[in-house]
Amino acid sequence: MLIQFDDRGFITHIRSDPESQEIIDNFVAKGDWMHLPVIPLPAVAVRDDNGKVVIEDGKVKRESPGYTHLVVTHDFHYVKDGVVLDRPTLPAGDVEIKADGIDAYVLEGLPVPCTVLMDGVLVEIDDGLLEFSTADAGTYVFESVFPFVDGAKIRVTATEVSP
């Protein structure tokens, strides 16, 4: 399988293996393609026309019945440092914090670096930690953007604190 990706690692094209190694090498030489070789299926015993196991050199002859490909999709995978990885996910749902500037919504273990949208504005996260607190009551919406799997929305409602 050949995979084309952009400078962010977003997979832009997936292609079945062409006929020759020369074609594979030409694609990979462009720099924005990578080749994922097929994976042989586990070897099984070879049987003759009568169904008996074939013995060669005192051992059961074994062969792989075929091969399979890795499962790679645009929606759930990306390329980072020359490796195909699962795209991370953000939790979706509603969260409530106090609008006191201290209470916080925290997400740890995010990819470094990554970006999320907060009320439509890109927020860069360079340490794997999203920590949000505010003194202003209201609802704040965080949305996933690449490399996260698309579609996650977190609504953080900051409720007014009684004096």
N, CA, C and O of each residue as an XYZ file, in Angstrom:
652
protein
N       0.847     -1.161      0.000
C       0.000      0.000      0.000
C       0.899      1.232      0.000
O       1.896      1.288      0.720
N       0.540      2.200     -0.802
C       1.248      3.481     -0.835
C       0.357      4.539     -0.198
O      -0.844      4.596     -0.460
N       0.960      5.374      0.642
C       0.226      6.425      1.341
C       0.898      7.750      1.063
O       2.104      7.903      1.258
N       0.101      8.719      0.601
C       0.607     10.080      0.416
C       0.105     10.915      1.589
O      -1.035     10.763      2.028
N       0.972     11.802      2.093
C       0.607     12.614      3.246
C       1.205     14.003      3.096
O       2.204     14.194      2.402
N       0.573     14.979      3.764
C       1.082     16.352      3.691
C       2.043     16.615      4.851
O       2.354     15.708      5.624
N       2.510     17.854      4.966
C       3.523     18.183      5.972
C       3.011     18.074      7.408
O       3.811     18.003      8.341
N       1.692     18.060      7.598
C       1.123     17.860      8.939
C       0.990     16.384      9.285
O       0.802     16.025     10.448
N       1.091     15.509      8.246
C       0.887     14.082      8.452
C      -0.489     13.624      8.024
O      -0.812     12.442      8.133
N      -1.317     14.560      7.530
C      -2.655     14.198      7.063
C      -2.529     13.311      5.824
O      -1.838     13.670      4.871
N      -3.186     12.170      5.835
C      -3.135     11.235      4.713
C      -4.055     11.758      3.614
O      -5.269     11.858      3.792
N      -3.450     12.087      2.478
C      -4.204     12.667      1.370
C      -4.598     11.649      0.309
O      -5.527     11.888     -0.462
N      -3.898     10.511      0.260
C      -4.185      9.514     -0.775
C      -3.702      8.143     -0.305
O      -2.626      8.016      0.278
N      -4.508      7.132     -0.567
C      -4.142      5.749     -0.271
C      -4.286      4.968     -1.566
O      -5.308      5.059     -2.246
N      -3.265      4.206     -1.900
C      -3.246      3.497     -3.176
C      -2.765      2.062     -2.971
O      -1.833      1.810     -2.208
N      -3.412      1.130     -3.661
C      -2.963     -0.260     -3.604
C      -1.588     -0.362     -4.240
O      -1.188      0.496     -5.027
N      -0.871     -1.420     -3.889
C       0.462     -1.612     -4.450
C       0.412     -1.713     -5.975
O      -0.401     -2.453     -6.529
N       1.289     -0.962     -6.649
C       1.415     -1.110     -8.101
C       2.166     -2.399     -8.429
O       2.546     -3.156     -7.537
N       2.370     -2.632     -9.718
C       2.941     -3.900    -10.166
C       4.421     -4.074     -9.868
O       4.868     -5.211     -9.714
N       5.183     -3.033     -9.783
C       6.637     -3.225     -9.707
C       7.272     -2.418     -8.579
O       6.741     -1.401     -8.133
N       8.425     -2.907     -8.135
C       9.197     -2.204     -7.114
C       9.679     -0.864     -7.648
O       9.811      0.093     -6.885
N       9.945     -0.783     -8.948
C      10.394      0.469     -9.551
C       9.340      1.567     -9.380
O       9.678      2.709     -9.071
N       8.078      1.225     -9.577
C       7.002      2.204     -9.409
C       6.907      2.626     -7.941
O       6.758      3.810     -7.638
N       6.995      1.653     -7.035
C       6.963      1.972     -5.597
C       8.103      2.923     -5.258
O       7.899      3.923     -4.570
N       9.311      2.610     -5.742
C      10.479      3.453     -5.458
C      10.305      4.867     -5.997
O      10.721      5.831     -5.354
N       9.692      5.000     -7.172
C       9.455      6.327     -7.760
C       8.502      7.157     -6.901
O       8.722      8.353     -6.706
N       7.448      6.528     -6.389
C       6.525      7.250     -5.509
C       7.221      7.672     -4.225
O       7.131      8.832     -3.823
N       7.915      6.738     -3.575
C       8.565      7.014     -2.297
C       9.644      8.088     -2.451
O       9.862      8.876     -1.531
N      10.315      8.127     -3.592
C      11.373      9.119     -3.836
C      10.834     10.548     -3.841
O      11.598     11.492     -3.638
N       9.545     10.722     -4.067
C       8.955     12.071     -4.065
C       8.990     12.699     -2.669
O       8.928     13.921     -2.540
N       9.088     11.878     -1.633
C       9.216     12.399     -0.278
C       7.922     12.533      0.488
O       7.944     12.589      1.717
N       6.789     12.585     -0.199
C       5.521     12.711      0.511
C       4.688     11.433      0.395
O       3.476     11.444      0.613
N       5.352     10.346      0.051
C       4.719      9.028     -0.032
C       5.499      8.066      0.846
O       6.704      8.228      1.037
N       4.818      7.072      1.376
C       5.482      5.984      2.073
C       4.851      4.672      1.643
O       3.681      4.620      1.263
N       5.640      3.623      1.709
C       5.169      2.299      1.318
C       4.975      1.441      2.552
O       5.878      1.318      3.380
N       3.801      0.849      2.675
C       3.534     -0.105      3.743
C       3.431     -1.477      3.094
O       2.457     -1.756      2.396
N       4.413     -2.332      3.312
C       4.387     -3.640      2.661
C       3.249     -4.512      3.181
O       2.718     -4.290      4.269
N       2.895     -5.500      2.382
C       1.851     -6.436      2.792
C       2.356     -7.287      3.950
O       3.562     -7.409      4.165
N       1.435     -7.865      4.683
C       1.758     -8.703      5.828
C       1.353    -10.137      5.492
O       0.174    -10.403      5.260
N       2.324    -11.074      5.463
C       1.964    -12.462      5.165
C       1.060    -13.037      6.253
O       1.250    -12.769      7.440
N       0.079    -13.827      5.831
C      -0.763    -14.532      6.790
C       0.070    -15.644      7.441
O       1.061    -16.083      6.858
N      -0.307    -16.099      8.617
C       0.464    -17.168      9.278
C       0.551    -18.417      8.397
O      -0.399    -18.783      7.706
N       1.702    -19.047      8.445
C       1.930    -20.258      7.646
C       1.041    -21.400      8.133
O       0.793    -21.550      9.330
N       0.573    -22.192      7.188
C      -0.231    -23.381      7.491
C       0.419    -24.588      6.821
O       1.217    -24.441      5.895
N       0.072    -25.767      7.293
C       0.625    -26.993      6.721
C       0.143    -27.154      5.284
O      -1.025    -26.920      4.975
N       1.077    -27.563      4.403
C       0.742    -27.832      3.007
C       0.226    -29.264      2.922
O       0.790    -30.175      3.527
N      -0.836    -29.449      2.175
C      -1.428    -30.778      2.012
C      -1.401    -31.174      0.543
O      -1.490    -30.327     -0.345
N      -1.275    -32.481      0.302
C      -1.278    -32.973     -1.077
C      -2.719    -33.100     -1.573
O      -3.656    -32.744     -0.859
N      -2.896    -33.610     -2.800
C      -4.233    -33.727     -3.398
C      -5.159    -34.644     -2.612
O      -6.379    -34.552     -2.752
N      -4.600    -35.528     -1.785
C      -5.409    -36.444     -0.976
C      -5.668    -35.895      0.424
O      -6.307    -36.554      1.244
N      -5.172    -34.688      0.697
C      -5.402    -34.068      1.993
C      -4.386    -34.423      3.054
O      -4.540    -34.044      4.215
N      -3.331    -35.159      2.662
C      -2.305    -35.545      3.631
C      -1.244    -34.452      3.725
O      -0.916    -33.797      2.735
N      -0.719    -34.269      4.926
C       0.313    -33.261      5.172
C       1.574    -33.634      4.393
O       1.992    -34.792      4.402
N       2.172    -32.664      3.728
C       3.407    -32.874      2.965
C       4.593    -32.739      3.919
O       4.702    -31.769      4.669
N       5.485    -33.747      3.871
C       6.678    -33.747      4.713
C       7.894    -33.536      3.806
O       8.057    -34.234      2.806
N       8.739    -32.572      4.163
C       9.991    -32.321      3.434
C      11.118    -32.258      4.440
O      11.025    -31.544      5.439
N      12.182    -32.999      4.186
C      13.347    -33.029      5.081
C      12.951    -33.351      6.518
O      13.532    -32.821      7.465
N      11.962    -34.219      6.670
C      11.542    -34.660      7.990
C      10.660    -33.685      8.738
O      10.357    -33.896      9.913
N      10.240    -32.613      8.067
C       9.410    -31.601      8.724
C       8.149    -31.345      7.898
O       8.131    -31.538      6.682
N       7.106    -30.908      8.585
C       5.867    -30.544      7.894
C       6.140    -29.293      7.072
O       6.619    -28.285      7.592
N       5.828    -29.372      5.779
C       6.014    -28.211      4.901
C       4.922    -27.188      5.219
O       3.742    -27.527      5.315
N       5.340    -25.927      5.381
C       4.389    -24.846      5.711
C       4.553    -23.713      4.714
O       5.659    -23.398      4.275
N       3.425    -23.109      4.370
C       3.418    -21.943      3.476
C       2.343    -20.972      3.926
O       1.344    -21.362      4.530
N       2.558    -19.730      3.628
C       1.551    -18.719      3.907
C       0.484    -18.793      2.817
O       0.811    -18.842      1.632
N      -0.788    -18.803      3.210
C      -1.857    -18.881      2.215
C      -2.141    -17.549      1.508
O      -3.001    -17.488      0.628
N      -1.439    -16.508      1.879
C      -1.676    -15.209      1.250
C      -1.153    -14.089      2.126
O      -0.224    -14.279      2.912
N      -1.754    -12.927      1.984
C      -1.293    -11.760      2.725
C      -2.462    -10.838      3.004
O      -3.555    -10.995      2.461
N      -2.201     -9.892      3.852
C      -3.195     -8.882      4.170
C      -2.497     -7.522      4.216
O      -1.271     -7.443      4.285
N      -3.278     -6.479      4.178
C      -2.762     -5.114      4.295
C      -3.090     -4.580      5.680
O      -4.057     -5.011      6.309
N      -2.293     -3.656      6.141
C      -2.670     -2.902      7.331
C      -3.941     -2.126      7.015
O      -4.170     -1.752      5.865
N      -4.757     -1.884      8.014
C      -5.941     -1.059      7.814
C      -5.527      0.383      8.068
O      -5.139      0.741      9.180
N      -5.612      1.207      7.029
C      -5.249      2.615      7.135
C      -6.350      3.419      6.463
O      -6.743      3.120      5.335
N      -6.853      4.446      7.157
C      -7.892      5.307      6.598
C      -7.510      6.770      6.779
O      -6.700      7.119      7.638
N      -8.107      7.608      5.956
C      -7.895      9.056      6.082
C      -8.462      9.560      7.415
O      -7.871     10.419      8.069
N      -9.602      9.018      7.798
C     -10.327      9.530      8.957
C      -9.710      9.172     10.303
O      -9.852      9.925     11.266
N      -9.022      8.026     10.383
C      -8.588      7.547     11.687
C      -7.084      7.334     11.825
O      -6.631      6.821     12.848
N      -6.296      7.719     10.811
C      -4.847      7.544     10.876
C      -4.134      8.786     10.343
O      -4.712      9.577      9.598
N      -2.883      8.940     10.734
C      -2.035      9.996     10.207
C      -0.594      9.523     10.264
O      -0.298      8.481     10.849
N       0.308     10.296      9.651
C       1.716      9.921      9.607
C       2.500     10.898     10.477
O       2.379     12.115     10.339
N       3.310     10.332     11.379
C       4.174     11.166     12.218
C       5.529     10.477     12.296
O       5.624      9.304     12.657
N       6.567     11.216     11.956
C       7.936     10.694     11.995
C       8.078      9.390     11.209
O       8.780      8.470     11.629
N       7.393      9.329     10.048
C       7.510      8.174      9.163
C       6.744      6.940      9.603
O       6.965      5.850      9.075
N       5.845      7.100     10.564
C       5.067      5.972     11.074
C       3.581      6.320     10.984
O       3.179      7.443     11.288
N       2.771      5.347     10.565
C       1.324      5.538     10.548
C       0.799      5.299     11.961
O       1.034      4.245     12.552
N       0.091      6.282     12.489
C      -0.451      6.219     13.847
C      -1.959      6.419     13.835
O      -2.514      6.996     12.899
N      -2.616      5.935     14.885
C      -4.029      6.245     15.072
C      -4.150      7.728     15.410
O      -3.381      8.257     16.212
N      -5.135      8.397     14.781
C      -5.383      9.785     15.153
C      -5.974      9.804     16.562
O      -6.854      9.004     16.879
N      -5.497     10.705     17.395
C      -6.026     10.773     18.762
C      -7.460     11.295     18.762
O      -7.920     11.894     17.790
N      -8.149     11.057     19.862
C      -9.518     11.550     20.003
C      -9.601     12.482     21.204
O      -8.862     12.348     22.180
N     -10.504     13.408     21.101
C     -10.846     14.253     22.248
C     -12.148     13.711     22.818
O     -12.998     13.227     22.070
N     -12.314     13.785     24.131
C     -13.615     13.377     24.673
C     -14.668     14.386     24.233
O     -14.361     15.560     24.029
N     -15.884     13.938     24.089
C     -16.977     14.843     23.734
C     -17.924     14.899     24.921
O     -18.032     13.946     25.692
N     -18.598     16.010     25.054
C     -19.579     16.100     26.131
C     -19.608     17.467     26.767
O     -18.973     18.413     26.302
N     -20.362     17.542     27.846
C     -20.548     18.793     28.570
C     -19.853     18.717     29.922
O     -19.891     17.693     30.604
N     -19.216     19.826     30.292
C     -18.480     19.916     31.552
C     -18.872     21.229     32.205
O     -19.135     22.221     31.526
N     -18.909     21.222     33.531
C     -19.221     22.457     34.247
C     -18.082     22.782     35.204
O     -17.590     21.919     35.932
N     -17.674     24.058     35.184
C     -16.677     24.557     36.133
C     -17.224     25.829     36.761
O     -18.209     26.395     36.287
N     -16.582     26.269     37.824
C     -16.951     27.539     38.458
C     -16.236     28.665     37.722
O     -15.068     28.531     37.356
N     -16.931     29.764     37.507
C     -16.326     30.933     36.865
C     -15.645     31.779     37.933
O     -16.054     32.906     38.213
N     -14.583     31.203     38.529
C     -13.865     31.921     39.585
C     -12.400     32.164     39.227
O     -11.639     32.696     40.035
N     -12.004     31.767     37.999
C     -10.624     31.940     37.575
C      -9.675     30.904     38.162
O      -8.482     30.909     37.857
N     -10.198     30.017     39.001
C      -9.364     28.999     39.644
C      -9.776     27.600     39.209
O      -8.949     26.810     38.751
N     -11.073     27.300     39.359
C     -11.581     25.988     38.948
C     -11.280     25.814     37.459
O     -11.445     26.754     36.682
N     -10.844     24.630     37.061
C     -10.383     24.451     35.682
C     -10.856     23.139     35.080
O     -11.062     22.144     35.775
N     -11.020     23.171     33.785
C     -11.219     21.953     32.992
C      -9.840     21.572     32.472
O      -9.147     22.400     31.880
N      -9.436     20.314     32.690
C      -8.083     19.883     32.346
C      -8.134     18.626     31.484
O      -8.835     17.665     31.800
N      -7.375     18.654     30.389
C      -7.142     17.470     29.554
C      -5.644     17.243     29.500
O      -4.896     18.145     29.122
N      -5.193     16.052     29.871
C      -3.767     15.734     29.863
C      -3.470     14.688     28.799
O      -4.373     14.017     28.301
N      -2.205     14.561     28.463
C      -1.773     13.508     27.540
C      -2.118     13.765     26.088
O      -2.235     12.821     25.305
N      -2.282     15.021     25.714
C      -2.579     15.359     24.323
C      -1.300     15.263     23.492
O      -0.201     15.363     24.038
N      -1.431     15.069     22.176
C      -0.229     15.027     21.325
C       0.547     16.336     21.421
O      -0.038     17.403     21.606
N       1.849     16.244     21.294
C       2.711     17.430     21.355
C       3.362     17.624     19.992
O       4.070     16.729     19.530
N       3.153     18.737     19.345
C       2.172     19.782     19.619
C       0.823     19.396     19.027
O       0.733     18.442     18.255
N      -0.221     20.132     19.384
C      -1.534     19.940     18.776
C      -2.302     21.255     18.845
O      -1.864     22.227     19.461
N      -3.442     21.251     18.203
C      -4.276     22.445     18.133
C      -5.725     22.051     18.362
O      -6.163     20.992     17.911
N      -6.469     22.895     19.060
C      -7.913     22.738     19.193
C      -8.547     24.093     18.892
O      -7.885     25.129     18.938
N      -9.825     24.065     18.588
C     -10.572     25.315     18.418
C     -11.284     25.627     19.726
O     -11.923     24.755     20.316
N     -11.173     26.870     20.175
C     -11.957     27.318     21.316
C     -12.818     28.471     20.835
O     -12.315     29.550     20.519
N     -14.111     28.235     20.784
C     -15.044     29.230     20.256
C     -14.597     29.736     18.888
O     -14.681     30.932     18.605
N     -14.124     28.824     18.043
C     -13.738     29.147     16.669
C     -12.333     29.693     16.501
O     -11.926     29.986     15.377
N     -11.579     29.839     17.583
C     -10.217     30.374     17.525
C      -9.229     29.231     17.777
O      -9.384     28.466     18.729
N      -8.211     29.122     16.912
C      -7.205     28.078     17.091
C      -6.380     28.330     18.349
O      -5.902     29.441     18.579
N      -6.218     27.289     19.157
C      -5.412     27.352     20.368
C      -4.314     26.305     20.234
O      -4.597     25.113     20.107
N      -3.063     26.751     20.263
C      -1.909     25.847     20.153
C      -1.588     25.272     21.529
O      -1.551     25.993     22.526
N      -1.358     23.965     21.564
C      -0.984     23.289     22.807
C       0.376     22.653     22.560
O       0.500     21.745     21.738
N       1.390     23.124     23.265
C       2.742     22.642     22.997
C       3.323     21.773     24.110
O       4.470     21.336     24.028
N       2.520     21.522     25.158
C       3.027     20.711     26.266
C       2.138     19.508     26.595
O       2.343     18.846     27.612
N       1.138     19.219     25.726
C       0.266     18.068     25.952
C      -0.803     18.296     27.000
O      -1.481     17.350     27.400
N      -0.973     19.547     27.462
C      -1.911     19.850     28.538
C      -2.835     20.994     28.133
O      -2.374     22.079     27.778
N      -4.142     20.744     28.187
C      -5.133     21.803     28.001
C      -5.729     22.066     29.369
O      -6.345     21.188     29.974
N      -5.539     23.284     29.849
C      -6.088     23.681     31.143
C      -6.839     24.979     30.933
O      -6.252     25.989     30.544
N      -8.156     24.953     31.192
C      -8.993     26.117     30.934
C      -9.717     26.531     32.206
O     -10.414     25.736     32.837
N      -9.532     27.802     32.566
C     -10.296     28.392     33.663
C     -10.664     29.809     33.234
O     -10.004     30.400     32.379
N     -11.707     30.336     33.828
C     -12.162     31.679     33.481
C     -12.924     32.299     34.650
O     -13.508     31.595     35.474
N     -12.907     33.616     34.704
C     -13.714     34.334     35.690
C     -15.011     34.815     35.058
O     -15.862     35.383     35.744
N     -15.173     34.591     33.743
C     -16.363     35.033     33.012
C     -17.330     33.874     32.822
O     -16.997     32.876     32.181
N     -18.524     34.009     33.379
C     -19.544     32.969     33.223
C     -19.940     32.865     31.758
O     -19.963     33.861     31.035
N     -20.252     31.641     31.331
C     -20.675     31.423     29.947
C     -20.337     30.009     29.508
O     -19.808     29.204     30.275
N     -20.657     29.732     28.258
C     -20.360     28.423     27.686
C     -19.273     28.580     26.640
O     -19.361     29.432     25.756
N     -18.254     27.753     26.749
C     -17.102     27.780     25.858
C     -17.043     26.426     25.144
O     -17.135     25.372     25.775
N     -16.888     26.476     23.820
C     -16.903     25.247     23.033
C     -15.512     24.965     22.492
O     -14.918     25.791     21.798
N     -15.000     23.779     22.822
C     -13.730     23.289     22.297
C     -14.051     22.237     21.236
O     -14.866     21.343     21.464
N     -13.395     22.352     20.063
C     -13.639     21.403     18.979
C     -12.319     20.806     18.504
O     -11.269     21.446     18.540
N     -12.411     19.568     18.062
C     -11.220     18.890     17.567
C     -10.869     19.363     16.163
O     -11.744     19.608     15.333
N      -9.570     19.484     15.919
C      -9.031     19.727     14.577
C      -7.862     18.752     14.414
O      -7.427     18.130     15.383
N      -7.368     18.627     13.211
C      -6.301     17.679     12.933
C      -5.126     17.902     13.879
O      -4.760     19.060     14.080
N      -4.511     16.890     14.473
C      -4.605     15.488     14.088
C      -5.717     14.710     14.766
O      -5.850     13.509     14.532
N      -6.528     15.363     15.605
C      -7.604     14.647     16.276
C      -8.627     14.145     15.266
O      -8.806     14.735     14.200
N      -9.295     13.052     15.615
C     -10.415     12.568     14.819
C     -11.462     13.671     14.836
O     -11.767     14.235     15.887
N     -12.007     13.973     13.666
C     -12.955     15.080     13.528
C     -14.262     14.835     14.285
O     -14.702     13.697     14.452
N     -14.860     15.920     14.731
C     -16.218     15.854     15.241
C     -16.409     15.997     16.733
O     -17.543     16.172     17.179
N     -15.354     15.931     17.525
C     -15.538     16.026     18.974
C     -15.782     17.476     19.384
O     -15.099     18.390     18.922
N     -16.763     17.667     20.256
C     -17.043     18.985     20.827
C     -17.166     18.843     22.328
O     -17.863     17.964     22.833
N     -16.478     19.722     23.028
C     -16.556     19.769     24.485
C     -17.159     21.123     24.842
O     -16.609     22.166     24.486
N     -18.280     21.106     25.541
C     -18.898     22.359     25.979
C     -18.584     22.536     27.459
O     -19.030     21.764     28.308
N     -17.802     23.578     27.743
C     -17.438     23.873     29.129
C     -18.293     25.065     29.576
O     -18.163     26.172     29.053
N     -19.159     24.815     30.542
C     -20.014     25.873     31.069
C     -19.404     26.362     32.368
O     -19.254     25.612     33.333
N     -19.056     27.645     32.365
C     -18.513     28.284     33.561
C     -19.688     28.983     34.246
O     -20.268     29.928     33.713
N     -20.019     28.493     35.436
C     -21.174     29.050     36.148
C     -20.735     30.122     37.132
O     -19.673     30.032     37.749
N     -21.574     31.131     37.261
C     -21.279     32.250     38.125
C     -21.191     31.802     39.578
O     -21.976     30.972     40.035
N     -20.240     32.355     40.283
C     -20.037     31.990     41.675
C     -20.753     33.015     42.541
O     -20.627     34.222     42.332
N     -21.506     32.517     43.516
C     -22.211     33.427     44.441
C     -21.218     34.088     45.373
O     -20.289     33.445     45.860
N     -21.418     35.404     45.627
C     -20.486     36.115     46.514
C     -20.573     35.680     47.953
O     -19.845     36.197     48.800
